[in-house]
Amino acid sequence: MKKSIIIYFLITAFNINAQHIYDQFKERESDVNKNIKEEVVKIKKNYYMIKPIDAVAGNIGVFVAKDGLVLVDDQWEVTKKHVMKALRKISNKDIKYIINTHFHYDHVDGNKAFSKLKIPVISHKNVRKRLSDDATLSSGFIQPKHPKEALPSITFEKALELDLKGELIEIFHNGSGHTDGDAIIHFKNADIFHTGDLFVTYGFPFIDFANGGSVKGFINTLDRIIELSNEDSIIIPGHGDLCHKRDVESLRDKLQHCIDEVAKGKKLGKTVDELIEEIHVDLKGGFKEGFFKEVYNRS
């Protein structure tokens, strides 16, 4: 009897704790649902960006193919109604594919809503792996696992192509960068890239070191985007306004400058906190402290 009571209390305590660790996720989810607005940005004929306003959520890329819509990322489960309203401003066609840029909640939590429509979801294999279990991000934020039916149904390791009669979509993984499962999506005929959080406009990037992210890999991927693009290419960042090759080059150069200066400062015996205060580039906001500490520790 006593043993069964102890087991009961242990299970109860575990369940209470399990609910508590998701509190931050639920609070952020509630805030997004309450405040988000979606702006439809036309890039060119049949190509759009759905840009979230007043909420933590990723940009959605939209391609209007002959037989349906292709989405790159799908934001949150609770933003489905907002996303669908935005999509109806673009086209009445059904969604044919959803492509995930990486596994973070603000980009692909919507898989849980759209999976109910039996839409194929494409991702790098590590996205499916990460979504299969609870994930603790480098920020300490805990992301709940996805139910099995909401996991990506089509995965790849290095690259995958979709030939959609008039548009060839190249989806490729350039190695660890923002996470270990990032994908860059290139609409080749239109020369439009969706980078996910491998390129952002909010300042110093968040690199999820706890889930395979790498400063070196992040820089390598920026180099790869620069190599593949030209002055007419259009870049959909993970967050922010539409960009061009020069914007990617600018971020790469500023981050590389910081990396070089941190290495020099460490050799001179300076602490990472001193270097955070001393080294300045024109990047307002973002995750400077985390970026510098990782660079310092690996210099």
Secondary structure as a PSIPRED ss2 file (coil, helix, strand):
# PSIPRED VFORMAT (PSIPRED V4.0)

   1 M C   1.000  0.000  0.000
   2 K H   0.000  1.000  0.000
   3 K H   0.000  1.000  0.000
   4 S H   0.000  1.000  0.000
   5 I H   0.000  1.000  0.000
   6 I H   0.000  1.000  0.000
   7 I H   0.000  1.000  0.000
   8 Y H   0.000  1.000  0.000
   9 F H   0.000  1.000  0.000
  10 L H   0.000  1.000  0.000
  11 I H   0.000  1.000  0.000
  12 T H   0.000  1.000  0.000
  13 A H   0.000  1.000  0.000
  14 F H   0.000  1.000  0.000
  15 N H   0.000  1.000  0.000
  16 I H   0.000  1.000  0.000
  17 N H   0.000  1.000  0.000
  18 A H   0.000  1.000  0.000
  19 Q H   0.000  1.000  0.000
  20 H H   0.000  1.000  0.000
  21 I C   1.000  0.000  0.000
  22 Y C   1.000  0.000  0.000
  23 D H   0.000  1.000  0.000
  24 Q H   0.000  1.000  0.000
  25 F H   0.000  1.000  0.000
  26 K H   0.000  1.000  0.000
  27 E H   0.000  1.000  0.000
  28 R H   0.000  1.000  0.000
  29 E H   0.000  1.000  0.000
  30 S H   0.000  1.000  0.000
  31 D H   0.000  1.000  0.000
  32 V H   0.000  1.000  0.000
  33 N H   0.000  1.000  0.000
  34 K H   0.000  1.000  0.000
  35 N H   0.000  1.000  0.000
  36 I C   1.000  0.000  0.000
  37 K E   0.000  0.000  1.000
  38 E E   0.000  0.000  1.000
  39 E E   0.000  0.000  1.000
  40 V E   0.000  0.000  1.000
  41 V E   0.000  0.000  1.000
  42 K E   0.000  0.000  1.000
  43 I E   0.000  0.000  1.000
  44 K E   0.000  0.000  1.000
  45 K C   1.000  0.000  0.000
  46 N C   1.000  0.000  0.000
  47 Y E   0.000  0.000  1.000
  48 Y E   0.000  0.000  1.000
  49 M E   0.000  0.000  1.000
  50 I E   0.000  0.000  1.000
  51 K E   0.000  0.000  1.000
  52 P E   0.000  0.000  1.000
  53 I E   0.000  0.000  1.000
  54 D C   1.000  0.000  0.000
  55 A C   1.000  0.000  0.000
  56 V C   1.000  0.000  0.000
  57 A C   1.000  0.000  0.000
  58 G C   1.000  0.000  0.000
  59 N C   1.000  0.000  0.000
  60 I E   0.000  0.000  1.000
  61 G E   0.000  0.000  1.000
  62 V E   0.000  0.000  1.000
  63 F E   0.000  0.000  1.000
  64 V E   0.000  0.000  1.000
  65 A E   0.000  0.000  1.000
  66 K C   1.000  0.000  0.000
  67 D C   1.000  0.000  0.000
  68 G E   0.000  0.000  1.000
  69 L E   0.000  0.000  1.000
  70 V E   0.000  0.000  1.000
  71 L E   0.000  0.000  1.000
  72 V E   0.000  0.000  1.000
  73 D C   1.000  0.000  0.000
  74 D C   1.000  0.000  0.000
  75 Q E   0.000  0.000  1.000
  76 W C   1.000  0.000  0.000
  77 E H   0.000  1.000  0.000
  78 V H   0.000  1.000  0.000
  79 T H   0.000  1.000  0.000
  80 K H   0.000  1.000  0.000
  81 K H   0.000  1.000  0.000
  82 H H   0.000  1.000  0.000
  83 V H   0.000  1.000  0.000
  84 M H   0.000  1.000  0.000
  85 K H   0.000  1.000  0.000
  86 A H   0.000  1.000  0.000
  87 L H   0.000  1.000  0.000
  88 R H   0.000  1.000  0.000
  89 K H   0.000  1.000  0.000
  90 I H   0.000  1.000  0.000
  91 S C   1.000  0.000  0.000
  92 N C   1.000  0.000  0.000
  93 K C   1.000  0.000  0.000
  94 D C   1.000  0.000  0.000
  95 I E   0.000  0.000  1.000
  96 K E   0.000  0.000  1.000
  97 Y E   0.000  0.000  1.000
  98 I E   0.000  0.000  1.000
  99 I E   0.000  0.000  1.000
 100 N C   1.000  0.000  0.000
 101 T C   1.000  0.000  0.000
 102 H C   1.000  0.000  0.000
 103 F C   1.000  0.000  0.000
 104 H C   1.000  0.000  0.000
 105 Y H   0.000  1.000  0.000
 106 D H   0.000  1.000  0.000
 107 H H   0.000  1.000  0.000
 108 V H   0.000  1.000  0.000
 109 D C   1.000  0.000  0.000
 110 G C   1.000  0.000  0.000
 111 N H   0.000  1.000  0.000
 112 K H   0.000  1.000  0.000
 113 A H   0.000  1.000  0.000
 114 F H   0.000  1.000  0.000
 115 S H   0.000  1.000  0.000
 116 K H   0.000  1.000  0.000
 117 L H   0.000  1.000  0.000
 118 K C   1.000  0.000  0.000
 119 I C   1.000  0.000  0.000
 120 P C   1.000  0.000  0.000
 121 V E   0.000  0.000  1.000
 122 I E   0.000  0.000  1.000
 123 S E   0.000  0.000  1.000
 124 H E   0.000  0.000  1.000
 125 K H   0.000  1.000  0.000
 126 N H   0.000  1.000  0.000
 127 V H   0.000  1.000  0.000
 128 R H   0.000  1.000  0.000
 129 K H   0.000  1.000  0.000
 130 R H   0.000  1.000  0.000
 131 L H   0.000  1.000  0.000
 132 S C   1.000  0.000  0.000
 133 D C   1.000  0.000  0.000
 134 D C   1.000  0.000  0.000
 135 A E   0.000  0.000  1.000
 136 T E   0.000  0.000  1.000
 137 L C   1.000  0.000  0.000
 138 S C   1.000  0.000  0.000
 139 S C   1.000  0.000  0.000
 140 G C   1.000  0.000  0.000
 141 F C   1.000  0.000  0.000
 142 I E   0.000  0.000  1.000
 143 Q E   0.000  0.000  1.000
 144 P C   1.000  0.000  0.000
 145 K C   1.000  0.000  0.000
 146 H C   1.000  0.000  0.000
 147 P C   1.000  0.000  0.000
 148 K H   0.000  1.000  0.000
 149 E H   0.000  1.000  0.000
 150 A H   0.000  1.000  0.000
 151 L C   1.000  0.000  0.000
 152 P C   1.000  0.000  0.000
 153 S C   1.000  0.000  0.000
 154 I E   0.000  0.000  1.000
 155 T E   0.000  0.000  1.000
 156 F E   0.000  0.000  1.000
 157 E C   1.000  0.000  0.000
 158 K C   1.000  0.000  0.000
 159 A E   0.000  0.000  1.000
 160 L E   0.000  0.000  1.000
 161 E E   0.000  0.000  1.000
 162 L E   0.000  0.000  1.000
 163 D E   0.000  0.000  1.000
 164 L C   1.000  0.000  0.000
 165 K C   1.000  0.000  0.000
 166 G C   1.000  0.000  0.000
 167 E C   1.000  0.000  0.000
 168 L E   0.000  0.000  1.000
 169 I E   0.000  0.000  1.000
 170 E E   0.000  0.000  1.000
 171 I E   0.000  0.000  1.000
 172 F E   0.000  0.000  1.000
 173 H C   1.000  0.000  0.000
 174 N C   1.000  0.000  0.000
 175 G C   1.000  0.000  0.000
 176 S C   1.000  0.000  0.000
 177 G C   1.000  0.000  0.000
 178 H C   1.000  0.000  0.000
 179 T C   1.000  0.000  0.000
 180 D C   1.000  0.000  0.000
 181 G C   1.000  0.000  0.000
 182 D C   1.000  0.000  0.000
 183 A C   1.000  0.000  0.000
 184 I E   0.000  0.000  1.000
 185 I E   0.000  0.000  1.000
 186 H E   0.000  0.000  1.000
 187 F E   0.000  0.000  1.000
 188 K C   1.000  0.000  0.000
 189 N C   1.000  0.000  0.000
 190 A C   1.000  0.000  0.000
 191 D C   1.000  0.000  0.000
 192 I E   0.000  0.000  1.000
 193 F E   0.000  0.000  1.000
 194 H E   0.000  0.000  1.000
 195 T C   1.000  0.000  0.000
 196 G H   0.000  1.000  0.000
 197 D H   0.000  1.000  0.000
 198 L H   0.000  1.000  0.000
 199 F C   1.000  0.000  0.000
 200 V C   1.000  0.000  0.000
 201 T C   1.000  0.000  0.000
 202 Y C   1.000  0.000  0.000
 203 G C   1.000  0.000  0.000
 204 F E   0.000  0.000  1.000
 205 P C   1.000  0.000  0.000
 206 F C   1.000  0.000  0.000
 207 I C   1.000  0.000  0.000
 208 D C   1.000  0.000  0.000
 209 F H   0.000  1.000  0.000
 210 A H   0.000  1.000  0.000
 211 N H   0.000  1.000  0.000
 212 G C   1.000  0.000  0.000
 213 G C   1.000  0.000  0.000
 214 S C   1.000  0.000  0.000
 215 V H   0.000  1.000  0.000
 216 K H   0.000  1.000  0.000
 217 G H   0.000  1.000  0.000
 218 F H   0.000  1.000  0.000
 219 I H   0.000  1.000  0.000
 220 N H   0.000  1.000  0.000
 221 T H   0.000  1.000  0.000
 222 L H   0.000  1.000  0.000
 223 D H   0.000  1.000  0.000
 224 R H   0.000  1.000  0.000
 225 I H   0.000  1.000  0.000
 226 I H   0.000  1.000  0.000
 227 E H   0.000  1.000  0.000
 228 L H   0.000  1.000  0.000
 229 S C   1.000  0.000  0.000
 230 N C   1.000  0.000  0.000
 231 E C   1.000  0.000  0.000
 232 D C   1.000  0.000  0.000
 233 S C   1.000  0.000  0.000
 234 I E   0.000  0.000  1.000
 235 I E   0.000  0.000  1.000
 236 I E   0.000  0.000  1.000
 237 P C   1.000  0.000  0.000
 238 G C   1.000  0.000  0.000
 239 H C   1.000  0.000  0.000
 240 G C   1.000  0.000  0.000
 241 D C   1.000  0.000  0.000
 242 L C   1.000  0.000  0.000
 243 C E   0.000  0.000  1.000
 244 H C   1.000  0.000  0.000
 245 K H   0.000  1.000  0.000
 246 R H   0.000  1.000  0.000
 247 D H   0.000  1.000  0.000
 248 V H   0.000  1.000  0.000
 249 E H   0.000  1.000  0.000
 250 S H   0.000  1.000  0.000
 251 L H   0.000  1.000  0.000
 252 R H   0.000  1.000  0.000
 253 D H   0.000  1.000  0.000
 254 K H   0.000  1.000  0.000
 255 L H   0.000  1.000  0.000
 256 Q H   0.000  1.000  0.000
 257 H H   0.000  1.000  0.000
 258 C H   0.000  1.000  0.000
 259 I H   0.000  1.000  0.000
 260 D H   0.000  1.000  0.000
 261 E H   0.000  1.000  0.000
 262 V H   0.000  1.000  0.000
 263 A H   0.000  1.000  0.000
 264 K H   0.000  1.000  0.000
 265 G H   0.000  1.000  0.000
 266 K H   0.000  1.000  0.000
 267 K H   0.000  1.000  0.000
 268 L C   1.000  0.000  0.000
 269 G C   1.000  0.000  0.000
 270 K C   1.000  0.000  0.000
 271 T C   1.000  0.000  0.000
 272 V H   0.000  1.000  0.000
 273 D H   0.000  1.000  0.000
 274 E H   0.000  1.000  0.000
 275 L H   0.000  1.000  0.000
 276 I H   0.000  1.000  0.000
 277 E H   0.000  1.000  0.000
 278 E H   0.000  1.000  0.000
 279 I C   1.000  0.000  0.000
 280 H C   1.000  0.000  0.000
 281 V C   1.000  0.000  0.000
 282 D C   1.000  0.000  0.000
 283 L C   1.000  0.000  0.000
 284 K C   1.000  0.000  0.000
 285 G C   1.000  0.000  0.000
 286 G E   0.000  0.000  1.000
 287 F C   1.000  0.000  0.000
 288 K H   0.000  1.000  0.000
 289 E H   0.000  1.000  0.000
 290 G H   0.000  1.000  0.000
 291 F H   0.000  1.000  0.000
 292 F H   0.000  1.000  0.000
 293 K H   0.000  1.000  0.000
 294 E H   0.000  1.000  0.000
 295 V H   0.000  1.000  0.000
 296 Y H   0.000  1.000  0.000
 297 N H   0.000  1.000  0.000
 298 R H   0.000  1.000  0.000
 299 S C   1.000  0.000  0.000
